[in-house]
Amino acid sequence: MDALFDVDSSRGLNDAEKALVRKRLKNRINKEGFLVVSCQETRSQRKNKERALEMLIDLLRKAARPPKKRKLTKALKADPEKRLARKKLHSRKKALRKRVDLP
């Protein structure tokens, strides 16, 4: 069973939420601008309709949620030093594996 939702003429979403929904769910929106959700989990048409509506509401809630702000982190002072120390150890280990030519 299919559940259809007209994103552009919705009064429950503001313009920013509509843009987020259109962007995040563009693969589920058809040429006419309807968001399509289908469900065929059960043999009962009524249960499939109810499940499709639940899925539609869940999709809209998740898609209309604004993205989280990214927290910037500072680079630690010890990180470059540890990385260089590991590289030196690795280099020394590889150098010891070289073939030694005897005179």
PyRosetta script that sets phi, psi and omega in degrees:
from pyrosetta import init, pose_from_sequence

init()
pose = pose_from_sequence("MDALFDVDSSRGLNDAEKALVRKRLKNRINKEGFLVVSCQETRSQRKNKERALEMLIDLLRKAARPPKKRKLTKALKADPEKRLARKKLHSRKKALRKRVDLP")
pose.set_psi(1, 140.4)
pose.set_omega(1, -178.5)
pose.set_phi(2, -102.4)
pose.set_psi(2, 144.3)
pose.set_omega(2, 171.5)
pose.set_phi(3, -117.8)
pose.set_psi(3, 128.9)
pose.set_omega(3, -178.5)
pose.set_phi(4, -112.6)
pose.set_psi(4, 144.2)
pose.set_omega(4, 178.7)
pose.set_phi(5, -141.5)
pose.set_psi(5, 123.5)
pose.set_omega(5, 179.4)
pose.set_phi(6, -85.9)
pose.set_psi(6, 105.9)
pose.set_omega(6, -173.9)
pose.set_phi(7, -67.9)
pose.set_psi(7, -44.7)
pose.set_omega(7, -173.7)
pose.set_phi(8, -67.5)
pose.set_psi(8, -34.8)
pose.set_omega(8, -177.2)
pose.set_phi(9, -99.3)
pose.set_psi(9, 14.8)
pose.set_omega(9, -179.8)
pose.set_phi(10, -73.8)
pose.set_psi(10, 135.0)
pose.set_omega(10, 176.7)
pose.set_phi(11, -93.2)
pose.set_psi(11, -15.2)
pose.set_omega(11, -177.9)
pose.set_phi(12, -80.9)
pose.set_psi(12, -12.0)
pose.set_omega(12, -179.3)
pose.set_phi(13, -117.3)
pose.set_psi(13, 138.6)
pose.set_omega(13, 174.4)
pose.set_phi(14, -82.9)
pose.set_psi(14, 177.6)
pose.set_omega(14, -173.8)
pose.set_phi(15, -63.6)
pose.set_psi(15, -38.1)
pose.set_omega(15, 180.0)
pose.set_phi(16, -66.2)
pose.set_psi(16, -42.1)
pose.set_omega(16, 178.5)
pose.set_phi(17, -66.3)
pose.set_psi(17, -39.0)
pose.set_omega(17, 177.2)
pose.set_phi(18, -61.4)
pose.set_psi(18, -41.7)
pose.set_omega(18, 179.2)
pose.set_phi(19, -64.3)
pose.set_psi(19, -41.7)
pose.set_omega(19, 178.0)
pose.set_phi(20, -62.8)
pose.set_psi(20, -43.1)
pose.set_omega(20, -179.6)
pose.set_phi(21, -64.3)
pose.set_psi(21, -45.3)
pose.set_omega(21, 179.1)
pose.set_phi(22, -61.4)
pose.set_psi(22, -38.4)
pose.set_omega(22, -178.1)
pose.set_phi(23, -73.0)
pose.set_psi(23, -46.7)
pose.set_omega(23, -173.9)
pose.set_phi(24, -78.5)
pose.set_psi(24, -27.3)
pose.set_omega(24, -177.4)
pose.set_phi(25, -115.8)
pose.set_psi(25, 30.6)
pose.set_omega(25, -175.7)
pose.set_phi(26, -62.2)
pose.set_psi(26, -27.4)
pose.set_omega(26, -180.0)
pose.set_phi(27, -77.2)
pose.set_psi(27, -12.6)
pose.set_omega(27, 178.6)
pose.set_phi(28, -103.1)
pose.set_psi(28, -4.1)
pose.set_omega(28, -179.2)
pose.set_phi(29, -97.1)
pose.set_psi(29, 128.2)
pose.set_omega(29, -177.3)
pose.set_phi(30, -85.0)
pose.set_psi(30, -176.2)
pose.set_omega(30, -176.0)
pose.set_phi(31, -64.6)
pose.set_psi(31, -29.3)
pose.set_omega(31, -179.7)
pose.set_phi(32, -80.5)
pose.set_psi(32, -6.0)
pose.set_omega(32, 178.4)
pose.set_phi(33, 93.1)
pose.set_psi(33, 13.7)
pose.set_omega(33, 179.2)
pose.set_phi(34, -95.2)
pose.set_psi(34, 135.5)
pose.set_omega(34, 172.2)
pose.set_phi(35, -81.8)
pose.set_psi(35, 123.3)
pose.set_omega(35, -173.9)
pose.set_phi(36, -112.9)
pose.set_psi(36, 126.5)
pose.set_omega(36, 174.6)
pose.set_phi(37, -128.1)
pose.set_psi(37, 127.0)
pose.set_omega(37, 179.5)
pose.set_phi(38, -120.2)
pose.set_psi(38, 152.3)
pose.set_omega(38, -179.2)
pose.set_phi(39, -144.1)
pose.set_psi(39, 131.7)
pose.set_omega(39, 176.6)
pose.set_phi(40, -137.8)
pose.set_psi(40, 43.2)
pose.set_omega(40, -176.3)
pose.set_phi(41, -75.2)
pose.set_psi(41, -36.2)
pose.set_omega(41, -176.2)
pose.set_phi(42, -118.1)
pose.set_psi(42, 173.6)
pose.set_omega(42, 177.2)
pose.set_phi(43, -85.1)
pose.set_psi(43, -11.3)
pose.set_omega(43, -178.2)
pose.set_phi(44, -88.3)
pose.set_psi(44, 125.1)
pose.set_omega(44, 179.8)
pose.set_phi(45, -64.5)
pose.set_psi(45, -40.2)
pose.set_omega(45, -179.0)
pose.set_phi(46, -63.3)
pose.set_psi(46, -44.8)
pose.set_omega(46, 179.7)
pose.set_phi(47, -65.4)
pose.set_psi(47, -37.7)
pose.set_omega(47, 177.2)
pose.set_phi(48, -65.2)
pose.set_psi(48, -39.3)
pose.set_omega(48, 176.9)
pose.set_phi(49, -63.0)
pose.set_psi(49, -45.7)
pose.set_omega(49, 180.0)
pose.set_phi(50, -62.4)
pose.set_psi(50, -43.4)
pose.set_omega(50, -179.7)
pose.set_phi(51, -65.9)
pose.set_psi(51, -39.1)
pose.set_omega(51, 177.8)
pose.set_phi(52, -63.9)
pose.set_psi(52, -40.2)
pose.set_omega(52, 177.7)
pose.set_phi(53, -66.1)
pose.set_psi(53, -41.0)
pose.set_omega(53, 176.7)
pose.set_phi(54, -61.0)
pose.set_psi(54, -43.5)
pose.set_omega(54, 179.5)
pose.set_phi(55, -64.3)
pose.set_psi(55, -40.0)
pose.set_omega(55, 179.1)
pose.set_phi(56, -62.7)
pose.set_psi(56, -46.7)
pose.set_omega(56, -179.7)
pose.set_phi(57, -63.3)
pose.set_psi(57, -42.1)
pose.set_omega(57, 179.4)
pose.set_phi(58, -63.5)
pose.set_psi(58, -44.0)
pose.set_omega(58, 177.8)
pose.set_phi(59, -60.5)
pose.set_psi(59, -44.0)
pose.set_omega(59, -179.4)
pose.set_phi(60, -64.9)
pose.set_psi(60, -41.0)
pose.set_omega(60, 178.3)
pose.set_phi(61, -61.2)
pose.set_psi(61, -46.1)
pose.set_omega(61, -178.2)
pose.set_phi(62, -68.6)
pose.set_psi(62, -39.0)
pose.set_omega(62, -176.4)
pose.set_phi(63, -74.9)
pose.set_psi(63, -31.8)
pose.set_omega(63, -176.7)
pose.set_phi(64, -83.7)
pose.set_psi(64, -9.1)
pose.set_omega(64, 179.6)
pose.set_phi(65, -69.6)
pose.set_psi(65, 129.7)
pose.set_omega(65, -179.9)
pose.set_phi(66, -67.4)
pose.set_psi(66, 149.6)
pose.set_omega(66, -179.0)
pose.set_phi(67, -67.4)
pose.set_psi(67, 149.3)
pose.set_omega(67, 179.1)
pose.set_phi(68, -73.1)
pose.set_psi(68, 147.0)
pose.set_omega(68, 176.2)
pose.set_phi(69, -75.4)
pose.set_psi(69, 137.0)
pose.set_omega(69, 179.8)
pose.set_phi(70, -81.8)
pose.set_psi(70, 131.6)
pose.set_omega(70, 177.5)
pose.set_phi(71, -88.9)
pose.set_psi(71, 123.7)
pose.set_omega(71, 179.8)
pose.set_phi(72, -76.4)
pose.set_psi(72, 140.4)
pose.set_omega(72, 178.3)
pose.set_phi(73, -117.0)
pose.set_psi(73, 150.7)
pose.set_omega(73, 178.5)
pose.set_phi(74, -92.8)
pose.set_psi(74, 147.6)
pose.set_omega(74, 176.3)
pose.set_phi(75, -72.7)
pose.set_psi(75, 138.7)
pose.set_omega(75, 179.4)
pose.set_phi(76, -78.5)
pose.set_psi(76, 148.7)
pose.set_omega(76, -179.3)
pose.set_phi(77, -67.9)
pose.set_psi(77, -33.8)
pose.set_omega(77, -175.2)
pose.set_phi(78, -76.8)
pose.set_psi(78, -20.0)
pose.set_omega(78, -174.5)
pose.set_phi(79, -59.1)
pose.set_psi(79, -51.9)
pose.set_omega(79, -179.6)
pose.set_phi(80, -63.1)
pose.set_psi(80, -36.2)
pose.set_omega(80, -179.8)
pose.set_phi(81, -65.9)
pose.set_psi(81, -43.2)
pose.set_omega(81, 178.4)
pose.set_phi(82, -63.6)
pose.set_psi(82, -42.0)
pose.set_omega(82, -179.7)
pose.set_phi(83, -63.0)
pose.set_psi(83, -43.9)
pose.set_omega(83, 179.7)
pose.set_phi(84, -66.8)
pose.set_psi(84, -36.9)
pose.set_omega(84, 178.2)
pose.set_phi(85, -65.2)
pose.set_psi(85, -41.7)
pose.set_omega(85, 178.0)
pose.set_phi(86, -63.5)
pose.set_psi(86, -39.6)
pose.set_omega(86, 179.4)
pose.set_phi(87, -64.2)
pose.set_psi(87, -39.8)
pose.set_omega(87, 179.2)
pose.set_phi(88, -65.3)
pose.set_psi(88, -42.0)
pose.set_omega(88, 177.9)
pose.set_phi(89, -61.4)
pose.set_psi(89, -44.4)
pose.set_omega(89, -179.4)
pose.set_phi(90, -63.9)
pose.set_psi(90, -41.5)
pose.set_omega(90, -179.9)
pose.set_phi(91, -64.1)
pose.set_psi(91, -43.0)
pose.set_omega(91, 179.9)
pose.set_phi(92, -64.2)
pose.set_psi(92, -41.2)
pose.set_omega(92, 179.0)
pose.set_phi(93, -61.1)
pose.set_psi(93, -43.0)
pose.set_omega(93, 179.6)
pose.set_phi(94, -67.3)
pose.set_psi(94, -37.7)
pose.set_omega(94, -178.3)
pose.set_phi(95, -66.1)
pose.set_psi(95, -34.5)
pose.set_omega(95, 179.6)
pose.set_phi(96, -69.3)
pose.set_psi(96, -19.0)
pose.set_omega(96, -180.0)
pose.set_phi(97, -84.6)
pose.set_psi(97, -7.6)
pose.set_omega(97, -179.3)
pose.set_phi(98, -63.6)
pose.set_psi(98, 154.6)
pose.set_omega(98, 177.9)
pose.set_phi(99, -76.2)
pose.set_psi(99, 134.4)
pose.set_omega(99, -179.1)
pose.set_phi(100, -103.5)
pose.set_psi(100, 125.8)
pose.set_omega(100, 177.5)
pose.set_phi(101, -91.0)
pose.set_psi(101, 123.0)
pose.set_omega(101, 177.7)
pose.set_phi(102, -91.8)
pose.set_psi(102, 143.2)
pose.set_omega(102, -179.8)
pose.set_phi(103, -73.5)
pose.dump_pdb("model.pdb")
